[in-house]
Amino acid sequence: MRWADVDLGRAALAVSNTRTLMGNRTVMEKDTKSLAAERQLPLPDLVREALTCFRAMQVAEKTRG
């Protein structure tokens, strides 16, 4: 998941790619198998709040860096 896939304002998560771990080392990223697999998922309030806090912590760490 990337932050670009998360819309905290709309409380939604976009599923637009897949990741597979190959041999416990290499991560392969590709588009979804079909257009039907691409979707927007709602984020429950608890998850949205947790992601909002986590994002704020990341931003603060980068600015301190």
C-alpha positions in Angstrom: 0.0 0.0 0.0 1.2 3.5 -0.8 -0.1 6.7 0.6 -1.1 7.6 -3.0 -3.7 4.8 -2.7 -5.2 6.2 0.5 -7.8 9.0 0.5 -8.2 9.9 4.2 -10.7 12.7 3.4 -13.1 10.2 1.7 -12.1 7.3 4.0 -11.2 5.1 1.0 -8.4 2.8 -0.2 -7.8 2.2 -3.9 -6.7 -1.3 -4.9 -4.8 -0.9 -8.1 -1.8 -3.2 -7.9 -0.7 -6.5 -6.3 2.6 -7.5 -4.6 4.0 -10.9 -4.4 7.0 -12.0 -2.4 9.4 -14.2 -4.5 11.8 -16.4 -2.6 11.5 -14.4 0.7 13.6 -11.6 -0.9 12.2 -10.0 -4.0 8.9 -8.2 -4.1 7.2 -8.2 -7.5 4.6 -5.5 -8.1 2.1 -5.7 -11.0 -1.3 -4.4 -12.0 -4.3 -6.3 -10.8 -5.2 -9.4 -12.9 -8.3 -7.7 -14.2 -10.0 -4.4 -14.2 -12.7 -5.9 -12.0 -10.1 -6.4 -9.3 -9.4 -2.7 -9.2 -11.7 -1.2 -6.6 -12.2 1.4 -3.9 -12.6 0.0 -0.4 -14.1 2.0 2.5 -11.9 2.6 5.5 -13.6 2.1 8.8 -13.4 5.2 11.1 -10.9 3.4 13.5 -8.6 2.6 10.6 -8.9 6.1 9.1 -8.0 7.6 12.4 -5.1 5.3 12.9 -3.7 6.0 9.4 -4.2 9.7 9.9 -2.1 9.6 13.1 0.5 7.3 11.5 0.8 9.7 8.5 1.3 12.7 10.8 4.1 10.8 12.6 5.8 10.0 9.3 5.6 13.7 8.2 7.0 14.8 11.6 9.9 12.3 11.4 10.8 13.5 7.8 10.8 17.2 8.9 13.1 16.4 11.9 15.3 14.2 9.7 
